[in-house]
Amino acid sequence: MDQAVAIDEVKKFIAQQDLNAATRYVPPVVAPTNRGGFAEKIAVIGAGPAGLSCAYYLAERGYKPTVFEKNERPGGMLVYGIPSYKLEKDVVDAEIEVLRQMGVDIRCGVEVGRDITLDTLRREGYKAFYVAIGCQDGRSAGIPGEDSYGVISAVQMLREIGDNQMPDFSGKNVVVVGGGPAGLAAACSAREAGAERVLVLERDKEPGGILNQCIHNGFGLHYFKEELTGPEYAGRFIQRASELGVEILLDTMVLSVEEDHTVRAVNCRDGLLEIQAGAVVLAMGCRERTRGAIAIPGDRPAGIFTAGTAQRYINIEGWMVGRRVVILGSGDIGLIMARRMTLEGANVLACVELMPYSNGLNRNIVQCLKDYGIPLYLSHTITNIVGRERVEQVVVSEVGADRRPIPGT
């Protein structure tokens, strides 16, 4: 070896080549038969990340899927939910152009169920349907008045901005509930839309939300042209919000929103607050599914965590969640936590995935599992949890094509 490789610069160079149509990498399409690709017609409903991913893998394997999208542009939340200063739209457009070059037919402005029905598509010869209509609604706050006129979710607001329908915030005082990535994005966008004052109410001690516990790198490569950790990435947008004159009130809990947009909140410094607003944006993030939500049977001992909770305990609170660990799910956060806990001295026994493939990036499978000898069990799931005070063991079973556990495995 001659010298160290600047891996961040290599990644940046490759990413920039993908934006250039002349140097863009288009994956080769497999010819599965002597006659070429498969003749079966497949409809993908929704051109967000899930729908486009499905279309990509179908095209790679020799199909020519048709994607139906009700909006005027494909991309879903990548286009309508994430501001350009966080994800530049030319990056999304470049990725979508790759799909088109692979033979994917993307039809925008077509809402399945209104403009065309599944029965019509069946009559046109479509044999299979992949429904990927996404998460279109923001999380509710569970407080009185959240459904009042003029109270919108950050998802709805950012979708309107992505559709070039800028909300009318001119001269208004805007209150944003939540200071995570979506809340900061909404606050900056509201200020740029002419809001006179923007106040962010965040219940945590620091703004940034989930980014603060994502201490691994991999953020900001496209926008800032350098790889940042989650806290560094959050810091850039906190600084941007500050430069735009956005105020942030921390350690503050919102209690209610009145019909006249009076926001009642409380904190230990100022006591009960009544804030008059012209518009309210709800940006409280999303919730992880617990073991109860995915109906894992068995005992209910301590020691069972969602990945986000475990990540916060280890990376922010400084608590180790366990020494012998099994991870259910192979999305990126599951893979990253497998590596993180291994580095902290835990013995990660396995990463168990219900699907026949991992939902994480290939690089994370290699860097987080294979490099540490952690086995990945595809087409498996946890079917029982055993333990009284503390979890003692779990039962892992293989699943069939219908994703149901196979008895005796």
VEXDREN-2710 file (C-alpha; in Angstrom, 1 decimal):
% VEXDREN-2710
k/r/px/py/pz
1/MET/0.0/0.0/0.0
2/ASP/1.3/3.4/-0.9
3/GLN/-0.8/5.8/1.3
4/ALA/-4.2/6.2/2.9
5/VAL/-7.2/6.7/0.7
6/ALA/-9.4/9.7/1.4
7/ILE/-12.6/7.7/1.3
8/ASP/-14.9/10.8/1.7
9/GLU/-13.4/12.4/-1.4
10/VAL/-13.8/9.2/-3.4
11/LYS/-17.5/9.0/-2.4
12/LYS/-18.0/12.6/-3.3
13/PHE/-16.3/12.1/-6.7
14/ILE/-18.5/9.1/-7.5
15/ALA/-21.6/10.9/-6.3
16/GLN/-20.9/13.8/-8.6
17/GLN/-20.3/11.5/-11.6
18/ASP/-23.8/10.1/-11.1
19/LEU/-25.3/13.6/-11.5
20/ASN/-23.7/13.9/-14.9
21/ALA/-25.8/12.2/-17.6
22/ALA/-22.6/11.4/-19.6
23/THR/-20.9/9.6/-16.8
24/ARG/-23.9/8.2/-14.9
25/TYR/-23.9/4.5/-14.0
26/VAL/-26.9/2.7/-15.3
27/PRO/-27.1/-0.9/-14.0
28/PRO/-27.2/-3.6/-16.6
29/VAL/-30.6/-5.2/-17.1
30/VAL/-30.6/-9.0/-16.9
31/ALA/-32.1/-10.8/-19.9
32/PRO/-33.9/-13.7/-18.1
33/THR/-34.9/-15.6/-21.3
34/ASN/-33.7/-16.1/-24.9
35/ARG/-36.6/-13.8/-25.9
36/GLY/-35.3/-11.0/-23.7
37/GLY/-37.2/-9.6/-20.7
38/PHE/-40.3/-10.9/-19.0
39/ALA/-43.6/-10.1/-20.8
40/GLU/-45.7/-9.9/-17.6
41/LYS/-47.0/-6.3/-16.9
42/ILE/-46.5/-5.1/-13.4
43/ALA/-48.0/-1.9/-11.9
44/VAL/-46.3/0.1/-9.1
45/ILE/-48.7/2.5/-7.4
46/GLY/-46.8/5.4/-6.0
47/ALA/-43.5/6.9/-7.1
48/GLY/-42.0/7.6/-3.7
49/PRO/-38.9/5.9/-2.4
50/ALA/-40.6/2.5/-1.9
51/GLY/-42.3/2.5/-5.3
52/LEU/-39.1/3.6/-7.1
53/SER/-37.0/1.0/-5.3
54/CYS/-39.4/-1.7/-6.3
55/ALA/-39.4/-0.5/-10.0
56/TYR/-35.6/-0.5/-9.9
57/TYR/-35.2/-4.1/-8.8
58/LEU/-38.0/-5.3/-11.2
59/ALA/-36.3/-3.6/-14.1
60/GLU/-32.9/-5.0/-13.1
61/ARG/-34.4/-8.5/-13.3
62/GLY/-35.9/-8.1/-16.7
63/TYR/-39.4/-6.7/-16.1
64/LYS/-40.7/-3.4/-17.5
65/PRO/-42.9/-2.0/-14.7
66/THR/-45.2/0.9/-15.0
67/VAL/-45.3/3.4/-12.1
68/PHE/-48.4/5.4/-11.5
69/GLU/-48.0/8.6/-9.5
70/LYS/-50.8/11.0/-8.6
71/ASN/-48.5/14.1/-8.2
72/GLU/-47.0/15.9/-11.1
73/ARG/-43.5/14.8/-10.3
74/PRO/-42.1/11.4/-9.2
75/GLY/-40.1/11.1/-6.0
76/GLY/-42.7/11.3/-3.2
77/MET/-41.3/12.6/0.1
78/LEU/-37.9/13.0/-1.5
79/VAL/-39.4/15.8/-3.6
80/TYR/-42.4/17.0/-1.6
81/GLY/-41.3/16.4/1.9
82/ILE/-37.6/17.3/2.1
83/PRO/-36.5/20.9/1.3
84/SER/-34.0/21.5/-1.5
85/TYR/-31.3/22.7/0.9
86/LYS/-31.3/19.3/2.6
87/LEU/-31.8/17.2/-0.6
88/GLU/-31.2/18.9/-3.9
89/LYS/-33.8/17.9/-6.5
90/ASP/-31.2/17.4/-9.2
91/VAL/-30.0/14.4/-7.2
92/VAL/-33.5/12.9/-7.1
93/ASP/-34.0/13.7/-10.8
94/ALA/-30.7/12.0/-11.7
95/GLU/-31.7/8.8/-9.8
96/ILE/-35.2/8.8/-11.5
97/GLU/-33.6/9.2/-14.9
98/VAL/-31.6/6.1/-14.3
99/LEU/-34.8/4.2/-13.8
100/ARG/-36.2/5.6/-17.1
101/GLN/-33.1/4.4/-18.9
102/MET/-33.6/1.0/-17.4
103/GLY/-37.0/0.8/-19.1
104/VAL/-39.3/1.9/-16.2
105/ASP/-42.4/3.8/-17.5
106/ILE/-43.4/6.5/-15.0
107/ARG/-46.8/8.1/-15.5
108/CYS/-47.5/11.2/-13.3
109/GLY/-50.8/12.9/-12.7
110/VAL/-52.6/9.5/-12.5
111/GLU/-54.3/8.6/-9.3
112/VAL/-55.2/4.9/-9.1
113/GLY/-58.7/4.6/-7.7
114/ARG/-59.9/7.9/-9.2
115/ASP/-58.4/8.3/-12.7
116/ILE/-58.0/4.6/-13.2
117/THR/-59.0/1.5/-11.3
118/LEU/-57.4/-1.8/-10.5
119/ASP/-60.0/-3.6/-12.5
120/THR/-59.2/-1.4/-15.5
121/LEU/-55.5/-2.2/-15.1
122/ARG/-56.3/-5.9/-14.9
123/ARG/-58.2/-5.6/-18.2
124/GLU/-55.2/-3.9/-19.7
125/GLY/-53.1/-7.0/-18.8
126/TYR/-51.4/-6.1/-15.5
127/LYS/-50.7/-9.3/-13.6
128/ALA/-49.3/-7.9/-10.3
129/PHE/-49.6/-4.7/-8.3
130/TYR/-47.2/-3.2/-5.8
131/VAL/-48.9/-0.6/-3.6
132/ALA/-46.5/2.0/-2.3
133/ILE/-48.6/5.0/-1.3
134/GLY/-46.3/6.0/1.5
135/CYS/-46.8/7.9/4.8
136/GLN/-48.7/10.9/3.6
137/ASP/-49.8/12.3/7.0
138/GLY/-47.8/13.8/9.9
139/ARG/-47.9/12.5/13.4
140/SER/-50.7/14.0/15.6
141/ALA/-49.7/15.6/18.9
142/GLY/-52.6/14.3/20.8
143/ILE/-53.4/17.7/22.2
144/PRO/-56.7/19.7/22.1
145/GLY/-57.0/22.0/19.1
146/GLU/-54.5/20.3/16.8
147/ASP/-57.2/19.9/14.1
148/SER/-58.1/23.6/14.1
149/TYR/-58.0/25.6/10.9
150/GLY/-54.5/27.0/10.3
151/VAL/-52.8/24.2/12.2
152/ILE/-50.9/22.0/9.7
153/SER/-48.3/19.2/9.9
154/ALA/-44.7/19.8/8.7
155/VAL/-45.3/17.0/6.2
156/GLN/-48.2/18.9/4.7
157/MET/-46.4/22.2/4.7
158/LEU/-43.2/20.8/3.1
159/ARG/-45.3/18.9/0.5
160/GLU/-47.0/22.2/-0.5
161/ILE/-43.6/23.9/-0.8
162/GLY/-42.3/21.0/-2.9
163/ASP/-45.4/21.4/-5.2
164/ASN/-44.6/25.1/-5.6
165/GLN/-47.6/26.1/-3.5
166/MET/-45.9/28.2/-0.8
167/PRO/-48.1/28.7/2.3
168/ASP/-49.1/32.3/3.0
169/PHE/-47.0/33.1/6.1
170/SER/-46.5/36.8/5.1
171/GLY/-46.4/38.9/8.3
172/LYS/-47.6/36.1/10.5
173/ASN/-46.2/34.7/13.7
174/VAL/-45.6/31.0/13.2
175/VAL/-45.1/28.5/16.0
176/VAL/-43.5/25.2/15.1
177/VAL/-44.0/22.3/17.5
178/GLY/-40.9/20.1/17.4
179/GLY/-37.3/21.0/16.8
180/GLY/-36.1/17.9/15.0
181/PRO/-35.1/17.7/11.3
182/ALA/-38.6/18.4/10.0
183/GLY/-39.3/21.1/12.5
184/LEU/-36.1/23.0/11.7
185/ALA/-36.8/22.6/8.0
186/ALA/-40.3/23.9/8.4
187/ALA/-39.1/26.8/10.5
188/CYS/-36.5/27.9/8.0
189/SER/-39.0/27.5/5.1
190/ALA/-41.6/29.6/7.0
191/ARG/-39.1/32.4/7.6
192/GLU/-38.2/32.3/3.9
193/ALA/-42.0/32.4/3.1
194/GLY/-42.2/35.8/4.8
195/ALA/-43.2/34.9/8.3
196/GLU/-42.5/37.9/10.6
197/ARG/-41.5/35.7/13.6
198/VAL/-40.9/31.9/13.8
199/LEU/-40.8/30.2/17.2
200/VAL/-39.8/26.6/17.6
201/LEU/-41.0/24.8/20.8
202/GLU/-38.9/21.7/21.5
203/ARG/-39.4/19.4/24.6
204/ASP/-35.9/18.1/24.6
205/LYS/-32.8/19.9/25.9
206/GLU/-31.2/20.3/22.5
207/PRO/-32.7/20.9/19.0
208/GLY/-31.9/18.4/16.3
209/GLY/-34.2/15.5/17.2
210/ILE/-33.1/12.0/16.1
211/LEU/-29.9/13.4/14.4
212/ASN/-28.3/14.0/17.8
213/GLN/-28.1/10.3/18.6
214/CYS/-26.9/9.4/15.0
215/ILE/-23.2/9.8/15.8
216/HIS/-22.1/7.8/12.8
217/ASN/-21.1/9.7/9.6
218/GLY/-22.9/9.6/6.2
219/PHE/-24.8/12.8/6.4
220/GLY/-24.5/15.9/4.2
221/LEU/-22.4/14.5/1.3
222/HIS/-24.6/16.0/-1.4
223/TYR/-25.5/19.3/0.2
224/PHE/-22.4/20.3/2.1
225/LYS/-20.0/18.2/-0.1
226/GLU/-18.5/16.5/3.0
227/GLU/-19.5/13.6/5.2
228/LEU/-20.8/14.7/8.6
229/THR/-22.1/12.9/11.7
230/GLY/-25.7/13.4/12.7
231/PRO/-25.0/16.0/15.4
232/GLU/-22.7/17.9/13.0
233/TYR/-25.4/17.8/10.3
234/ALA/-28.0/19.1/12.8
235/GLY/-25.7/21.8/13.9
236/ARG/-25.5/23.2/10.4
237/PHE/-29.2/23.5/10.2
238/ILE/-29.5/24.9/13.7
239/GLN/-27.0/27.6/12.6
240/ARG/-29.1/28.2/9.5
241/ALA/-32.2/28.7/11.5
242/SER/-30.3/31.1/13.8
243/GLU/-29.1/33.1/10.8
244/LEU/-32.7/33.4/9.6
245/GLY/-33.8/34.7/12.9
246/VAL/-35.7/31.6/14.1
247/GLU/-36.2/31.5/17.9
248/ILE/-36.0/28.1/19.6
249/LEU/-37.4/27.5/23.1
250/LEU/-36.1/24.3/24.6
251/ASP/-37.3/22.0/27.4
252/THR/-40.8/23.1/26.6
253/MET/-44.0/21.0/26.4
254/VAL/-47.0/22.1/24.4
255/LEU/-50.3/21.5/26.2
256/SER/-53.0/22.7/23.7
257/VAL/-53.7/24.8/20.7
258/GLU/-56.8/27.0/20.7
259/GLU/-59.0/27.8/17.7
260/ASP/-57.6/31.3/17.6
261/HIS/-54.1/29.7/17.4
262/THR/-53.2/30.5/21.0
263/VAL/-50.5/27.9/21.9
264/ARG/-50.3/26.9/25.6
265/ALA/-47.0/25.5/26.7
266/VAL/-45.1/25.0/29.9
267/ASN/-41.4/24.8/31.0
268/CYS/-39.5/25.1/34.3
269/ARG/-38.1/28.5/33.5
270/ASP/-41.2/30.5/32.4
271/GLY/-44.0/28.4/33.8
272/LEU/-47.2/28.5/31.8
273/LEU/-46.9/30.2/28.5
274/GLU/-49.6/31.6/26.2
275/ILE/-48.3/32.3/22.7
276/GLN/-50.4/34.0/20.1
277/ALA/-49.7/32.6/16.6
278/GLY/-51.0/33.2/13.1
279/ALA/-50.2/29.6/12.1
280/VAL/-49.1/26.5/13.8
281/VAL/-46.9/23.7/12.3
282/LEU/-46.8/20.3/14.0
283/ALA/-43.5/18.5/13.6
284/MET/-43.2/15.9/16.3
285/GLY/-41.4/13.3/14.3
286/CYS/-42.5/9.6/14.0
287/ARG/-42.9/6.7/16.4
288/GLU/-41.1/3.4/16.2
289/ARG/-43.2/0.2/16.3
290/THR/-42.8/-1.6/19.7
291/ARG/-42.9/-5.4/20.3
292/GLY/-46.6/-4.9/21.1
293/ALA/-47.3/-3.2/17.7
294/ILE/-45.8/-6.1/15.8
295/ALA/-47.5/-8.7/18.1
296/ILE/-44.5/-10.7/19.3
297/PRO/-45.9/-13.2/21.8
298/GLY/-44.3/-14.2/25.1
299/ASP/-43.4/-12.7/28.4
300/ARG/-43.1/-9.0/29.0
301/PRO/-39.7/-8.7/30.7
302/ALA/-37.3/-5.7/30.9
303/GLY/-34.5/-5.5/28.2
304/ILE/-36.6/-5.1/25.1
305/PHE/-36.0/-1.8/23.3
306/THR/-36.7/-0.2/19.9
307/ALA/-33.6/0.6/18.0
308/GLY/-34.0/4.3/18.4
309/THR/-34.4/4.0/22.2
310/ALA/-31.4/1.8/22.5
311/GLN/-29.4/4.2/20.3
312/ARG/-30.4/7.2/22.6
313/TYR/-29.5/5.3/25.8
314/ILE/-26.0/4.4/24.4
315/ASN/-25.1/7.5/22.4
316/ILE/-26.7/10.3/24.5
317/GLU/-27.5/9.0/28.0
318/GLY/-24.4/6.8/28.3
319/TRP/-26.2/3.6/29.4
320/MET/-25.5/0.2/28.0
321/VAL/-28.7/-1.7/27.2
322/GLY/-27.4/-5.3/27.4
323/ARG/-24.4/-7.6/26.9
324/ARG/-26.0/-10.4/24.8
325/VAL/-28.1/-8.9/22.1
326/VAL/-30.4/-10.1/19.3
327/ILE/-31.6/-7.5/16.8
328/LEU/-34.9/-7.9/14.9
329/GLY/-34.9/-6.1/11.6
330/SER/-32.0/-5.3/9.2
331/GLY/-32.8/-1.8/8.3
332/ASP/-29.9/0.7/8.5
333/ILE/-30.5/1.6/12.1
334/GLY/-30.6/-2.1/13.1
335/LEU/-27.3/-2.7/11.3
336/ILE/-25.6/0.4/12.7
337/MET/-26.7/-0.5/16.2
338/ALA/-25.3/-4.0/15.8
339/ARG/-21.9/-2.5/15.1
340/ARG/-22.3/0.2/17.8
341/MET/-23.1/-2.3/20.6
342/THR/-20.3/-4.6/19.4
343/LEU/-17.9/-1.7/19.8
344/GLU/-19.2/-1.1/23.3
345/GLY/-18.4/-4.7/24.3
346/ALA/-21.8/-6.4/23.7
347/ASN/-22.0/-9.8/22.0
348/VAL/-24.5/-9.4/19.2
349/LEU/-25.7/-13.0/18.6
350/ALA/-27.7/-12.3/15.4
351/CYS/-29.6/-9.9/13.2
352/VAL/-32.9/-11.4/12.3
353/GLU/-34.8/-10.3/9.2
354/LEU/-38.4/-11.2/8.3
355/MET/-37.9/-10.5/4.6
356/PRO/-35.7/-12.6/2.2
357/TYR/-33.4/-9.6/1.8
358/SER/-32.0/-6.9/4.0
359/ASN/-33.6/-3.5/4.0
360/GLY/-30.2/-1.8/4.7
361/LEU/-27.5/-0.5/2.5
362/ASN/-25.0/-3.1/1.2
363/ARG/-22.2/-1.1/2.7
364/ASN/-23.8/-1.3/6.1
365/ILE/-24.3/-5.0/5.8
366/VAL/-20.6/-5.4/5.1
367/GLN/-19.3/-2.8/7.6
368/CYS/-21.7/-3.5/10.4
369/LEU/-22.3/-7.2/10.2
370/LYS/-19.7/-9.1/8.1
371/ASP/-16.7/-7.2/9.4
372/TYR/-17.7/-8.2/13.0
373/GLY/-18.8/-11.7/12.2
374/ILE/-22.5/-11.1/13.1
375/PRO/-24.8/-13.6/11.4
376/LEU/-27.8/-12.3/9.4
377/TYR/-30.8/-14.6/9.3
378/LEU/-33.0/-13.8/6.4
379/SER/-36.6/-15.1/6.2
380/HIS/-36.6/-15.5/10.0
381/THR/-38.4/-13.7/12.8
382/ILE/-38.8/-13.8/16.6
383/THR/-41.8/-15.9/17.6
384/ASN/-41.4/-15.9/21.4
385/ILE/-39.8/-13.9/24.2
386/VAL/-38.9/-15.7/27.5
387/GLY/-38.0/-14.1/30.8
388/ARG/-39.5/-13.0/34.1
389/GLU/-37.6/-9.9/35.4
390/ARG/-35.3/-9.6/32.5
391/VAL/-35.3/-11.1/29.0
392/GLU/-33.5/-14.5/29.1
393/GLN/-34.0/-15.9/25.6
394/VAL/-35.9/-15.5/22.4
395/VAL/-37.2/-18.1/19.9
396/VAL/-36.3/-17.5/16.3
397/SER/-38.2/-19.3/13.6
398/GLU/-37.9/-19.5/9.8
399/VAL/-40.8/-18.0/7.8
400/GLY/-42.3/-19.2/4.5
401/ALA/-43.2/-17.2/1.4
402/ASP/-46.3/-15.9/3.2
403/ARG/-44.1/-14.5/5.9
404/ARG/-45.7/-16.8/8.5
405/PRO/-43.5/-18.8/10.9
406/ILE/-42.9/-22.4/9.9
407/PRO/-43.6/-24.8/12.8
408/GLY/-40.7/-26.8/14.0
409/THR/-38.0/-24.5/12.6
END
